[in-house]
Amino acid sequence: MIVTAEFLDRYDVQQVGGATILEYWIPAEDLDELNANIVGTIDVVAEYR
């Protein structure tokens, strides 16, 4: 999934768990805007039940 840089630039990358685990923490109130800034499609590559 690709998200526009203009949107992500507002958030700091958080290191969690280990040195190679990096995440953006997007507040729930910003999820609609996050969804609007997704570029392209989201493809399901696996399903676990």
PDB file of N, CA, C and O in Angstrom, chain B, residues numbered from 101:
ATOM      1  N   MET B 101       0.850  -1.172   0.000  1.00  0.00           N
ATOM      2  CA  MET B 101       0.000   0.000   0.000  1.00  0.00           C
ATOM      3  C   MET B 101       0.893   1.231   0.000  1.00  0.00           C
ATOM      4  O   MET B 101       1.897   1.284   0.710  1.00  0.00           O
ATOM      5  N   ILE B 102       0.527   2.192  -0.782  1.00  0.00           N
ATOM      6  CA  ILE B 102       1.259   3.457  -0.861  1.00  0.00           C
ATOM      7  C   ILE B 102       0.337   4.567  -0.371  1.00  0.00           C
ATOM      8  O   ILE B 102      -0.829   4.645  -0.758  1.00  0.00           O
ATOM      9  N   VAL B 103       0.882   5.419   0.486  1.00  0.00           N
ATOM     10  CA  VAL B 103       0.149   6.579   1.004  1.00  0.00           C
ATOM     11  C   VAL B 103       0.951   7.815   0.621  1.00  0.00           C
ATOM     12  O   VAL B 103       2.182   7.796   0.640  1.00  0.00           O
ATOM     13  N   THR B 104       0.251   8.889   0.272  1.00  0.00           N
ATOM     14  CA  THR B 104       0.947  10.096  -0.170  1.00  0.00           C
ATOM     15  C   THR B 104       1.904  10.620   0.906  1.00  0.00           C
ATOM     16  O   THR B 104       1.607  10.582   2.100  1.00  0.00           O
ATOM     17  N   ALA B 105       3.038  11.102   0.454  1.00  0.00           N
ATOM     18  CA  ALA B 105       4.048  11.647   1.362  1.00  0.00           C
ATOM     19  C   ALA B 105       3.522  12.869   2.104  1.00  0.00           C
ATOM     20  O   ALA B 105       3.860  13.085   3.268  1.00  0.00           O
ATOM     21  N   GLU B 106       2.695  13.669   1.435  1.00  0.00           N
ATOM     22  CA  GLU B 106       2.155  14.871   2.075  1.00  0.00           C
ATOM     23  C   GLU B 106       1.361  14.513   3.334  1.00  0.00           C
ATOM     24  O   GLU B 106       1.403  15.244   4.323  1.00  0.00           O
ATOM     25  N   PHE B 107       0.644  13.401   3.299  1.00  0.00           N
ATOM     26  CA  PHE B 107      -0.105  12.966   4.478  1.00  0.00           C
ATOM     27  C   PHE B 107       0.840  12.421   5.542  1.00  0.00           C
ATOM     28  O   PHE B 107       0.764  12.824   6.703  1.00  0.00           O
ATOM     29  N   LEU B 108       1.721  11.516   5.161  1.00  0.00           N
ATOM     30  CA  LEU B 108       2.601  10.859   6.141  1.00  0.00           C
ATOM     31  C   LEU B 108       3.615  11.809   6.771  1.00  0.00           C
ATOM     32  O   LEU B 108       4.070  11.576   7.890  1.00  0.00           O
ATOM     33  N   ASP B 109       3.967  12.867   6.069  1.00  0.00           N
ATOM     34  CA  ASP B 109       4.945  13.827   6.608  1.00  0.00           C
ATOM     35  C   ASP B 109       4.477  14.476   7.909  1.00  0.00           C
ATOM     36  O   ASP B 109       5.292  15.042   8.638  1.00  0.00           O
ATOM     37  N   ARG B 110       3.198  14.406   8.208  1.00  0.00           N
ATOM     38  CA  ARG B 110       2.672  15.009   9.441  1.00  0.00           C
ATOM     39  C   ARG B 110       2.923  14.137  10.670  1.00  0.00           C
ATOM     40  O   ARG B 110       2.725  14.587  11.798  1.00  0.00           O
ATOM     41  N   TYR B 111       3.356  12.893  10.458  1.00  0.00           N
ATOM     42  CA  TYR B 111       3.507  11.942  11.557  1.00  0.00           C
ATOM     43  C   TYR B 111       4.956  11.480  11.672  1.00  0.00           C
ATOM     44  O   TYR B 111       5.667  11.377  10.672  1.00  0.00           O
ATOM     45  N   ASP B 112       5.383  11.205  12.899  1.00  0.00           N
ATOM     46  CA  ASP B 112       6.718  10.669  13.134  1.00  0.00           C
ATOM     47  C   ASP B 112       6.687   9.155  13.020  1.00  0.00           C
ATOM     48  O   ASP B 112       5.693   8.516  13.364  1.00  0.00           O
ATOM     49  N   VAL B 113       7.786   8.585  12.533  1.00  0.00           N
ATOM     50  CA  VAL B 113       7.927   7.135  12.502  1.00  0.00           C
ATOM     51  C   VAL B 113       8.273   6.682  13.917  1.00  0.00           C
ATOM     52  O   VAL B 113       9.139   7.257  14.575  1.00  0.00           O
ATOM     53  N   GLN B 114       7.576   5.636  14.374  1.00  0.00           N
ATOM     54  CA  GLN B 114       7.785   5.104  15.723  1.00  0.00           C
ATOM     55  C   GLN B 114       8.532   3.778  15.625  1.00  0.00           C
ATOM     56  O   GLN B 114       8.194   2.935  14.794  1.00  0.00           O
ATOM     57  N   GLN B 115       9.544   3.589  16.466  1.00  0.00           N
ATOM     58  CA  GLN B 115      10.244   2.312  16.546  1.00  0.00           C
ATOM     59  C   GLN B 115       9.581   1.483  17.633  1.00  0.00           C
ATOM     60  O   GLN B 115       9.486   1.916  18.781  1.00  0.00           O
ATOM     61  N   VAL B 116       9.122   0.289  17.271  1.00  0.00           N
ATOM     62  CA  VAL B 116       8.428  -0.571  18.229  1.00  0.00           C
ATOM     63  C   VAL B 116       9.026  -1.969  18.192  1.00  0.00           C
ATOM     64  O   VAL B 116       9.310  -2.492  17.115  1.00  0.00           O
ATOM     65  N   GLY B 117       9.216  -2.567  19.331  1.00  0.00           N
ATOM     66  CA  GLY B 117       9.660  -3.959  19.389  1.00  0.00           C
ATOM     67  C   GLY B 117      11.128  -4.180  19.119  1.00  0.00           C
ATOM     68  O   GLY B 117      11.802  -4.818  19.928  1.00  0.00           O
ATOM     69  N   GLY B 118      11.643  -3.690  18.036  1.00  0.00           N
ATOM     70  CA  GLY B 118      13.042  -3.895  17.672  1.00  0.00           C
ATOM     71  C   GLY B 118      13.501  -2.843  16.691  1.00  0.00           C
ATOM     72  O   GLY B 118      12.707  -2.037  16.208  1.00  0.00           O
ATOM     73  N   ALA B 119      14.776  -2.855  16.402  1.00  0.00           N
ATOM     74  CA  ALA B 119      15.377  -1.808  15.566  1.00  0.00           C
ATOM     75  C   ALA B 119      14.808  -1.780  14.145  1.00  0.00           C
ATOM     76  O   ALA B 119      14.825  -0.735  13.494  1.00  0.00           O
ATOM     77  N   THR B 120      14.311  -2.905  13.666  1.00  0.00           N
ATOM     78  CA  THR B 120      13.825  -2.954  12.286  1.00  0.00           C
ATOM     79  C   THR B 120      12.307  -2.855  12.179  1.00  0.00           C
ATOM     80  O   THR B 120      11.757  -2.954  11.082  1.00  0.00           O
ATOM     81  N   ILE B 121      11.626  -2.661  13.306  1.00  0.00           N
ATOM     82  CA  ILE B 121      10.168  -2.561  13.289  1.00  0.00           C
ATOM     83  C   ILE B 121       9.783  -1.097  13.432  1.00  0.00           C
ATOM     84  O   ILE B 121       9.856  -0.523  14.519  1.00  0.00           O
ATOM     85  N   LEU B 122       9.373  -0.504  12.317  1.00  0.00           N
ATOM     86  CA  LEU B 122       9.041   0.919  12.271  1.00  0.00           C
ATOM     87  C   LEU B 122       7.601   1.077  11.798  1.00  0.00           C
ATOM     88  O   LEU B 122       7.163   0.395  10.871  1.00  0.00           O
ATOM     89  N   GLU B 123       6.872   1.980  12.441  1.00  0.00           N
ATOM     90  CA  GLU B 123       5.457   2.184  12.129  1.00  0.00           C
ATOM     91  C   GLU B 123       5.097   3.662  12.182  1.00  0.00           C
ATOM     92  O   GLU B 123       5.715   4.452  12.894  1.00  0.00           O
ATOM     93  N   TYR B 124       4.085   4.005  11.411  1.00  0.00           N
ATOM     94  CA  TYR B 124       3.425   5.292  11.591  1.00  0.00           C
ATOM     95  C   TYR B 124       2.250   5.052  12.520  1.00  0.00           C
ATOM     96  O   TYR B 124       1.488   4.108  12.311  1.00  0.00           O
ATOM     97  N   TRP B 125       2.083   5.872  13.530  1.00  0.00           N
ATOM     98  CA  TRP B 125       0.931   5.783  14.416  1.00  0.00           C
ATOM     99  C   TRP B 125      -0.045   6.861  13.981  1.00  0.00           C
ATOM    100  O   TRP B 125       0.165   8.043  14.255  1.00  0.00           O
ATOM    101  N   ILE B 126      -1.106   6.459  13.306  1.00  0.00           N
ATOM    102  CA  ILE B 126      -2.111   7.383  12.791  1.00  0.00           C
ATOM    103  C   ILE B 126      -3.286   7.382  13.770  1.00  0.00           C
ATOM    104  O   ILE B 126      -3.883   6.330  13.999  1.00  0.00           O
ATOM    105  N   PRO B 127      -3.628   8.517  14.344  1.00  0.00           N
ATOM    106  CA  PRO B 127      -4.767   8.562  15.273  1.00  0.00           C
ATOM    107  C   PRO B 127      -6.069   8.165  14.580  1.00  0.00           C
ATOM    108  O   PRO B 127      -6.250   8.424  13.390  1.00  0.00           O
ATOM    109  N   ALA B 128      -6.970   7.537  15.330  1.00  0.00           N
ATOM    110  CA  ALA B 128      -8.234   7.060  14.772  1.00  0.00           C
ATOM    111  C   ALA B 128      -9.017   8.184  14.103  1.00  0.00           C
ATOM    112  O   ALA B 128      -9.678   7.954  13.090  1.00  0.00           O
ATOM    113  N   GLU B 129      -8.954   9.383  14.646  1.00  0.00           N
ATOM    114  CA  GLU B 129      -9.718  10.481  14.048  1.00  0.00           C
ATOM    115  C   GLU B 129      -9.183  10.897  12.678  1.00  0.00           C
ATOM    116  O   GLU B 129      -9.845  11.657  11.971  1.00  0.00           O
ATOM    117  N   ASP B 130      -8.001  10.417  12.287  1.00  0.00           N
ATOM    118  CA  ASP B 130      -7.415  10.739  10.985  1.00  0.00           C
ATOM    119  C   ASP B 130      -7.566   9.611   9.967  1.00  0.00           C
ATOM    120  O   ASP B 130      -7.037   9.719   8.860  1.00  0.00           O
ATOM    121  N   LEU B 131      -8.275   8.527  10.312  1.00  0.00           N
ATOM    122  CA  LEU B 131      -8.359   7.367   9.425  1.00  0.00           C
ATOM    123  C   LEU B 131      -9.087   7.659   8.119  1.00  0.00           C
ATOM    124  O   LEU B 131      -8.697   7.137   7.075  1.00  0.00           O
ATOM    125  N   ASP B 132     -10.122   8.470   8.148  1.00  0.00           N
ATOM    126  CA  ASP B 132     -10.810   8.814   6.898  1.00  0.00           C
ATOM    127  C   ASP B 132      -9.863   9.530   5.940  1.00  0.00           C
ATOM    128  O   ASP B 132      -9.865   9.263   4.738  1.00  0.00           O
ATOM    129  N   GLU B 133      -9.059  10.436   6.476  1.00  0.00           N
ATOM    130  CA  GLU B 133      -8.090  11.152   5.639  1.00  0.00           C
ATOM    131  C   GLU B 133      -6.983  10.219   5.157  1.00  0.00           C
ATOM    132  O   GLU B 133      -6.523  10.337   4.021  1.00  0.00           O
ATOM    133  N   LEU B 134      -6.550   9.284   6.022  1.00  0.00           N
ATOM    134  CA  LEU B 134      -5.570   8.285   5.597  1.00  0.00           C
ATOM    135  C   LEU B 134      -6.113   7.505   4.410  1.00  0.00           C
ATOM    136  O   LEU B 134      -5.425   7.349   3.401  1.00  0.00           O
ATOM    137  N   ASN B 135      -7.347   7.012   4.525  1.00  0.00           N
ATOM    138  CA  ASN B 135      -7.953   6.252   3.429  1.00  0.00           C
ATOM    139  C   ASN B 135      -8.030   7.069   2.149  1.00  0.00           C
ATOM    140  O   ASN B 135      -7.843   6.524   1.061  1.00  0.00           O
ATOM    141  N   ALA B 136      -8.299   8.353   2.254  1.00  0.00           N
ATOM    142  CA  ALA B 136      -8.392   9.220   1.078  1.00  0.00           C
ATOM    143  C   ALA B 136      -7.030   9.436   0.428  1.00  0.00           C
ATOM    144  O   ALA B 136      -6.958   9.823  -0.739  1.00  0.00           O
ATOM    145  N   ASN B 137      -5.937   9.188   1.175  1.00  0.00           N
ATOM    146  CA  ASN B 137      -4.587   9.409   0.662  1.00  0.00           C
ATOM    147  C   ASN B 137      -3.886   8.130   0.219  1.00  0.00           C
ATOM    148  O   ASN B 137      -2.691   8.146  -0.076  1.00  0.00           O
ATOM    149  N   ILE B 138      -4.626   7.022   0.173  1.00  0.00           N
ATOM    150  CA  ILE B 138      -4.063   5.779  -0.359  1.00  0.00           C
ATOM    151  C   ILE B 138      -4.019   5.896  -1.876  1.00  0.00           C
ATOM    152  O   ILE B 138      -5.003   6.287  -2.504  1.00  0.00           O
ATOM    153  N   VAL B 139      -2.871   5.554  -2.461  1.00  0.00           N
ATOM    154  CA  VAL B 139      -2.678   5.624  -3.904  1.00  0.00           C
ATOM    155  C   VAL B 139      -2.749   4.201  -4.457  1.00  0.00           C
ATOM    156  O   VAL B 139      -2.053   3.306  -3.976  1.00  0.00           O
ATOM    157  N   GLY B 140      -3.583   4.000  -5.459  1.00  0.00           N
ATOM    158  CA  GLY B 140      -3.691   2.676  -6.067  1.00  0.00           C
ATOM    159  C   GLY B 140      -4.680   1.802  -5.325  1.00  0.00           C
ATOM    160  O   GLY B 140      -5.580   2.296  -4.645  1.00  0.00           O
ATOM    161  N   THR B 141      -4.501   0.484  -5.465  1.00  0.00           N
ATOM    162  CA  THR B 141      -5.424  -0.465  -4.869  1.00  0.00           C
ATOM    163  C   THR B 141      -4.744  -1.226  -3.739  1.00  0.00           C
ATOM    164  O   THR B 141      -3.517  -1.274  -3.653  1.00  0.00           O
ATOM    165  N   ILE B 142      -5.557  -1.816  -2.881  1.00  0.00           N
ATOM    166  CA  ILE B 142      -5.061  -2.693  -1.835  1.00  0.00           C
ATOM    167  C   ILE B 142      -5.366  -4.117  -2.285  1.00  0.00           C
ATOM    168  O   ILE B 142      -6.521  -4.458  -2.540  1.00  0.00           O
ATOM    169  N   ASP B 143      -4.340  -4.941  -2.383  1.00  0.00           N
ATOM    170  CA  ASP B 143      -4.497  -6.318  -2.835  1.00  0.00           C
ATOM    171  C   ASP B 143      -4.397  -7.268  -1.650  1.00  0.00           C
ATOM    172  O   ASP B 143      -3.481  -7.149  -0.837  1.00  0.00           O
ATOM    173  N   VAL B 144      -5.325  -8.206  -1.545  1.00  0.00           N
ATOM    174  CA  VAL B 144      -5.264  -9.246  -0.519  1.00  0.00           C
ATOM    175  C   VAL B 144      -4.267 -10.289  -1.013  1.00  0.00           C
ATOM    176  O   VAL B 144      -4.443 -10.861  -2.089  1.00  0.00           O
ATOM    177  N   VAL B 145      -3.222 -10.535  -0.228  1.00  0.00           N
ATOM    178  CA  VAL B 145      -2.192 -11.498  -0.627  1.00  0.00           C
ATOM    179  C   VAL B 145      -2.247 -12.772   0.199  1.00  0.00           C
ATOM    180  O   VAL B 145      -1.634 -13.771  -0.178  1.00  0.00           O
ATOM    181  N   ALA B 146      -2.965 -12.763   1.317  1.00  0.00           N
ATOM    182  CA  ALA B 146      -3.130 -13.965   2.133  1.00  0.00           C
ATOM    183  C   ALA B 146      -4.345 -13.777   3.025  1.00  0.00           C
ATOM    184  O   ALA B 146      -4.757 -12.659   3.333  1.00  0.00           O
ATOM    185  N   GLU B 147      -4.897 -14.898   3.424  1.00  0.00           N
ATOM    186  CA  GLU B 147      -6.042 -14.886   4.319  1.00  0.00           C
ATOM    187  C   GLU B 147      -5.840 -15.980   5.353  1.00  0.00           C
ATOM    188  O   GLU B 147      -5.505 -17.112   5.006  1.00  0.00           O
ATOM    189  N   TYR B 148      -6.042 -15.647   6.620  1.00  0.00           N
ATOM    190  CA  TYR B 148      -5.849 -16.596   7.713  1.00  0.00           C
ATOM    191  C   TYR B 148      -7.156 -16.723   8.475  1.00  0.00           C
ATOM    192  O   TYR B 148      -7.798 -15.723   8.796  1.00  0.00           O
ATOM    193  N   ARG B 149      -7.541 -17.937   8.759  1.00  0.00           N
ATOM    194  CA  ARG B 149      -8.786 -18.170   9.499  1.00  0.00           C
ATOM    195  C   ARG B 149      -8.506 -19.015  10.708  1.00  0.00           C
ATOM    196  O   ARG B 149      -9.422 -19.327  11.469  1.00  0.00           O
TER     197      ARG B 149
END
